[in-house]
Amino acid sequence: MDQQTYLKKLSCALHWRLPGSEAEDVLSDYQEIFSQRPAEADDRIIRDLGEPLQAARLLTEPDLYRRWLAAFGLMSFCLALPEFLLLRARFYGYPAGMMFLLLAAGTAAALMWFGIHRREREIRPLPKGLCPMLAGLLVVLAAAALILAGLAAEIWKELPPALYGIAAYWTMSLAGTAAAVLGFFGLVKARISDRRWRALYITGLTVLAECVLVTAALVSMDLDAASSGWWVSYAGIMGGIGFIGLAGAGVSLC
C-alpha cells in the first residue's frame, strides 16, 4: 500500500469515527510523518502505524463515537421506516402525523449534529455532484405534486382508473426508494466529506415522506365516493411537509 492509498483510506476512517476538525488535525499529523520519510520506506512506516482502520480505531474516543452511532441510527431510522411503509403499501389511516414527526426528527438531528466548525466559516464551493442530485430529487417532488394534482382533477375519468393507479403507484414507489438511497448516501457523505451533504439527506427524507403520503392517498381513496374537495387537506399536509424539508435543506447548504 503506497502513501496516497493509505492516507485516502485513513481519511475516510478518521472522518467516520472522529468529528471533522479532529479528523483533519490527525490527518495532517500523518501527512507530516509521511512527508519526512522516503517513499521507499512506505511498507515499514505502514507496519509501524498500523492499518488505516486500526489506526483510526485507536484514536477514537469511545463515548463520542457511540453518540455519533446513536445519531446515525436515528437519522437512518427516519429514512428506513417511511421506506418500509412505502414498499409495504398498507396503511391504517393517513400517516401524516408520523411523516411530520420523522421529518422533524431527521432534519433536527442532521442540522444539530453537522454543525458549523469555526474553521469552516469561509465560503467554499458546493461539493461536486450535490447540486445535480438535489435537482433530481426536486424533479421527483414535482412528480408527486403532479400525481396529487391529477387525483384532484379526477383524471381517472379520462384514463382507466386501474392504469392510472398502477402507473402512479410504481412511480411513487421507485421514486421514494431512489430518494431513500440518495438520502442515505448524503448522510454518509456529510460525515466523511462535507457537512453540506446533509442537504441531500434532508431533501431525500422530504421526498420520501411525500411519496409515502401520495401512495397512502392512492391505496386508501375510494374513487367512486371521492368528493371534489377531498384533496384540500392532503395538499395542505404535503405542502407543509415540503416547506419544512426544503427550508431545512436550504439551511443545510449555508
Salt bridges, closest charged atoms under 4 A:
GLU24 OE2 - HIS15 NE2 2.80
ASP25 OD1 - ARG119 NH2 3.02
ASP63 OD1 - ARG66 NH2 2.40
GLU120 OE1 - ARG195 NE 2.98
GLU154 OE1 - LYS157 NZ 2.50
ASP194 OD2 - ARG124 NH2 3.46
ASP194 OD2 - ARG196 NH2 2.86
